[in-house]
Amino acid sequence: MRRLLVLILALSAVGLSATACKPHKRTFGEKVQDTFDPPKGPAEKAGRTLDRATDSK
């Protein structure tokens, strides 16, 4: 039972990481925002990347 659970968890981790690897092409609006209002540090840059990856507006 434990082997099956470990196998399922391993396969789901691999599957989730593979779906997260789709490339993201920045839109014109994102390029303009980054030009006129660049991120002010690594935390803000990571936040914008996360928002854009999850389509949070």
N, CA, C and O atoms as a GROMACS GRO file, in nm:
protein
  228
    1MET      N    1   0.083  -0.119   0.000
    1MET     CA    2   0.000   0.000   0.000
    1MET      C    3   0.088   0.126   0.000
    1MET      O    4   0.060   0.222  -0.071
    2ARG      N    5   0.192   0.123   0.080
    2ARG     CA    6   0.280   0.239   0.090
    2ARG      C    7   0.353   0.263  -0.042
    2ARG      O    8   0.372   0.377  -0.083
    3ARG      N    9   0.393   0.154  -0.109
    3ARG     CA   10   0.461   0.168  -0.239
    3ARG      C   11   0.369   0.234  -0.342
    3ARG      O   12   0.412   0.319  -0.419
    4LEU      N   13   0.245   0.193  -0.341
    4LEU     CA   14   0.149   0.250  -0.435
    4LEU      C   15   0.129   0.399  -0.408
    4LEU      O   16   0.123   0.479  -0.502
    5LEU      N   17   0.120   0.436  -0.283
    5LEU     CA   18   0.103   0.576  -0.248
    5LEU      C   19   0.225   0.659  -0.290
    5LEU      O   20   0.210   0.769  -0.342
    6VAL      N   21   0.344   0.607  -0.268
    6VAL     CA   22   0.466   0.676  -0.308
    6VAL      C   23   0.473   0.688  -0.459
    6VAL      O   24   0.513   0.793  -0.511
    7LEU      N   25   0.436   0.584  -0.530
    7LEU     CA   26   0.436   0.587  -0.676
    7LEU      C   27   0.337   0.692  -0.728
    7LEU      O   28   0.370   0.767  -0.820
    8ILE      N   29   0.219   0.696  -0.671
    8ILE     CA   30   0.119   0.794  -0.713
    8ILE      C   31   0.167   0.936  -0.685
    8ILE      O   32   0.150   1.024  -0.769
    9LEU      N   33   0.225   0.959  -0.568
    9LEU     CA   34   0.276   1.092  -0.536
    9LEU      C   35   0.390   1.133  -0.629
    9LEU      O   36   0.397   1.248  -0.671
   10ALA      N   37   0.479   1.040  -0.662
   10ALA     CA   38   0.590   1.069  -0.752
   10ALA      C   39   0.540   1.102  -0.892
   10ALA      O   40   0.586   1.198  -0.953
   11LEU      N   41   0.446   1.024  -0.941
   11LEU     CA   42   0.391   1.050  -1.074
   11LEU      C   43   0.315   1.182  -1.080
   11LEU      O   44   0.322   1.253  -1.180
   12SER      N   45   0.243   1.215  -0.974
   12SER     CA   46   0.171   1.342  -0.974
   12SER      C   47   0.267   1.460  -0.966
   12SER      O   48   0.242   1.564  -1.027
   13ALA      N   49   0.377   1.446  -0.893
   13ALA     CA   50   0.476   1.554  -0.886
   13ALA      C   51   0.542   1.575  -1.022
   13ALA      O   52   0.563   1.689  -1.064
   14VAL      N   53   0.573   1.468  -1.091
   14VAL     CA   54   0.633   1.479  -1.224
   14VAL      C   55   0.532   1.539  -1.322
   14VAL      O   56   0.567   1.624  -1.403
   15GLY      N   57   0.410   1.496  -1.314
   15GLY     CA   58   0.307   1.548  -1.404
   15GLY      C   59   0.278   1.695  -1.381
   15GLY      O   60   0.262   1.770  -1.477
   16LEU      N   61   0.272   1.737  -1.256
   16LEU     CA   62   0.247   1.878  -1.227
   16LEU      C   63   0.364   1.966  -1.270
   16LEU      O   64   0.343   2.076  -1.320
   17SER      N   65   0.484   1.919  -1.250
   17SER     CA   66   0.599   2.000  -1.290
   17SER      C   67   0.610   2.009  -1.441
   17SER      O   68   0.657   2.110  -1.494
   18ALA      N   69   0.568   1.907  -1.512
   18ALA     CA   70   0.574   1.910  -1.658
   18ALA      C   71   0.469   2.006  -1.715
   18ALA      O   72   0.495   2.071  -1.816
   19THR      N   73   0.354   2.017  -1.652
   19THR     CA   74   0.252   2.110  -1.701
   19THR      C   75   0.287   2.255  -1.668
   19THR      O   76   0.238   2.346  -1.734
   20ALA      N   77   0.369   2.277  -1.568
   20ALA     CA   78   0.408   2.413  -1.531
   20ALA      C   79   0.517   2.468  -1.621
   20ALA      O   80   0.552   2.585  -1.607
   21CYS      N   81   0.571   2.390  -1.711
   21CYS     CA   82   0.683   2.432  -1.793
   21CYS      C   83   0.642   2.491  -1.928
   21CYS      O   84   0.727   2.504  -2.017
   22LYS      N   85   0.518   2.526  -1.945
   22LYS     CA   86   0.480   2.584  -2.073
   22LYS      C   87   0.538   2.725  -2.084
   22LYS      O   88   0.537   2.799  -1.985
   23PRO      N   89   0.588   2.763  -2.199
   23PRO     CA   90   0.650   2.895  -2.213
   23PRO      C   91   0.546   3.006  -2.210
   23PRO      O   92   0.432   2.988  -2.255
   24HIS      N   93   0.584   3.118  -2.156
   24HIS     CA   94   0.495   3.233  -2.148
   24HIS      C   95   0.554   3.346  -2.231
   24HIS      O   96   0.665   3.392  -2.206
   25LYS      N   97   0.480   3.389  -2.330
   25LYS     CA   98   0.525   3.499  -2.414
   25LYS      C   99   0.459   3.626  -2.363
   25LYS      O  100   0.336   3.633  -2.354
   26ARG      N  101   0.540   3.725  -2.329
   26ARG     CA  102   0.486   3.849  -2.274
   26ARG      C  103   0.404   3.923  -2.380
   26ARG      O  104   0.441   3.928  -2.497
   27THR      N  105   0.292   3.977  -2.336
   27THR     CA  106   0.207   4.053  -2.426
   27THR      C  107   0.262   4.196  -2.440
   27THR      O  108   0.353   4.235  -2.368
   28PHE      N  109   0.205   4.270  -2.532
   28PHE     CA  110   0.247   4.409  -2.553
   28PHE      C  111   0.226   4.491  -2.426
   28PHE      O  112   0.312   4.571  -2.389
   29GLY      N  113   0.114   4.471  -2.360
   29GLY     CA  114   0.086   4.545  -2.236
   29GLY      C  115   0.185   4.515  -2.126
   29GLY      O  116   0.225   4.605  -2.052
   30GLU      N  117   0.226   4.388  -2.114
   30GLU     CA  118   0.324   4.352  -2.013
   30GLU      C  119   0.460   4.414  -2.043
   30GLU      O  120   0.532   4.455  -1.952
   31LYS      N  121   0.496   4.419  -2.172
   31LYS     CA  122   0.623   4.481  -2.210
   31LYS      C  123   0.622   4.630  -2.179
   31LYS      O  124   0.722   4.684  -2.131
   32VAL      N  125   0.510   4.697  -2.207
   32VAL     CA  126   0.499   4.840  -2.178
   32VAL      C  127   0.507   4.864  -2.028
   32VAL      O  128   0.576   4.956  -1.984
   33GLN      N  129   0.437   4.782  -1.950
   33GLN     CA  130   0.441   4.797  -1.804
   33GLN      C  131   0.583   4.779  -1.751
   33GLN      O  132   0.626   4.855  -1.665
   34ASP      N  133   0.654   4.680  -1.802
   34ASP     CA  134   0.791   4.656  -1.756
   34ASP      C  135   0.886   4.767  -1.800
   34ASP      O  136   0.986   4.791  -1.733
   35THR      N  137   0.855   4.836  -1.911
   35THR     CA  138   0.940   4.945  -1.958
   35THR      C  139   0.918   5.070  -1.874
   35THR      O  140   1.014   5.131  -1.828
   36PHE      N  141   0.793   5.109  -1.854
   36PHE     CA  142   0.763   5.233  -1.783
   36PHE      C  143   0.758   5.218  -1.632
   36PHE      O  144   0.780   5.315  -1.560
   37ASP      N  145   0.730   5.100  -1.583
   37ASP     CA  146   0.725   5.075  -1.438
   37ASP      C  147   0.796   4.943  -1.410
   37ASP      O  148   0.732   4.842  -1.381
   38PRO      N  149   0.931   4.944  -1.417
   38PRO     CA  150   1.004   4.819  -1.396
   38PRO      C  151   0.992   4.770  -1.252
   38PRO      O  152   0.972   4.852  -1.161
   39PRO      N  153   1.004   4.641  -1.230
   39PRO     CA  154   0.999   4.589  -1.093
   39PRO      C  155   1.112   4.649  -1.010
   39PRO      O  156   1.224   4.664  -1.058
   40LYS      N  157   1.082   4.681  -0.885
   40LYS     CA  158   1.178   4.747  -0.798
   40LYS      C  159   1.245   4.648  -0.702
   40LYS      O  160   1.255   4.675  -0.582
   41GLY      N  161   1.289   4.538  -0.753
   41GLY     CA  162   1.358   4.439  -0.670
   41GLY      C  163   1.316   4.299  -0.705
   41GLY      O  164   1.223   4.278  -0.783
   42PRO      N  165   1.387   4.203  -0.647
   42PRO     CA  166   1.358   4.063  -0.681
   42PRO      C  167   1.220   4.017  -0.633
   42PRO      O  168   1.158   3.932  -0.697
   43ALA      N  169   1.173   4.071  -0.522
   43ALA     CA  170   1.042   4.027  -0.471
   43ALA      C  171   0.930   4.073  -0.564
   43ALA      O  172   0.838   3.996  -0.594
   44GLU      N  173   0.937   4.198  -0.611
   44GLU     CA  174   0.834   4.247  -0.702
   44GLU      C  175   0.842   4.176  -0.837
   44GLU      O  176   0.740   4.148  -0.899
   45LYS      N  177   0.963   4.149  -0.882
   45LYS     CA  178   0.980   4.077  -1.009
   45LYS      C  179   0.920   3.937  -0.999
   45LYS      O  180   0.851   3.891  -1.090
   46ALA      N  181   0.945   3.869  -0.887
   46ALA     CA  182   0.889   3.736  -0.867
   46ALA      C  183   0.737   3.742  -0.856
   46ALA      O  184   0.668   3.653  -0.906
   47GLY      N  185   0.685   3.846  -0.792
   47GLY     CA  186   0.540   3.862  -0.780
   47GLY      C  187   0.473   3.881  -0.914
   47GLY      O  188   0.368   3.823  -0.941
   48ARG      N  189   0.535   3.964  -1.000
   48ARG     CA  190   0.478   3.984  -1.134
   48ARG      C  191   0.483   3.856  -1.215
   48ARG      O  192   0.388   3.822  -1.286
   49THR      N  193   0.594   3.785  -1.205
   49THR     CA  194   0.606   3.659  -1.277
   49THR      C  195   0.499   3.560  -1.231
   49THR      O  196   0.437   3.493  -1.313
   50LEU      N  197   0.478   3.552  -1.101
   50LEU     CA  198   0.377   3.462  -1.047
   50LEU      C  199   0.237   3.504  -1.091
   50LEU      O  200   0.156   3.420  -1.129
   51ASP      N  201   0.208   3.634  -1.085
   51ASP     CA  202   0.077   3.682  -1.128
   51ASP      C  203   0.052   3.651  -1.275
   51ASP      O  204  -0.058   3.610  -1.313
   52ARG      N  205   0.153   3.671  -1.358
   52ARG     CA  206   0.137   3.646  -1.501
   52ARG      C  207   0.126   3.496  -1.530
   52ARG      O  208   0.056   3.456  -1.623
   53ALA      N  209   0.194   3.416  -1.453
   53ALA     CA  210   0.189   3.271  -1.475
   53ALA      C  211   0.053   3.214  -1.436
   53ALA      O  212   0.006   3.117  -1.496
   54THR      N  213  -0.008   3.274  -1.335
   54THR     CA  214  -0.138   3.224  -1.291
   54THR      C  215  -0.254   3.305  -1.346
   54THR      O  216  -0.369   3.283  -1.309
   55ASP      N  217  -0.224   3.400  -1.434
   55ASP     CA  218  -0.325   3.487  -1.497
   55ASP      C  219  -0.404   3.566  -1.394
   55ASP      O  220  -0.523   3.592  -1.412
   56SER      N  221  -0.337   3.606  -1.284
   56SER     CA  222  -0.401   3.691  -1.184
   56SER      C  223  -0.391   3.837  -1.228
   56SER      O  224  -0.283   3.883  -1.265
   57LYS      N  225  -0.499   3.906  -1.222
   57LYS     CA  226  -0.498   4.048  -1.264
   57LYS      C  227  -0.536   4.134  -1.148
   57LYS      O  228  -0.542   4.256  -1.161
   0.00000   0.00000   0.00000
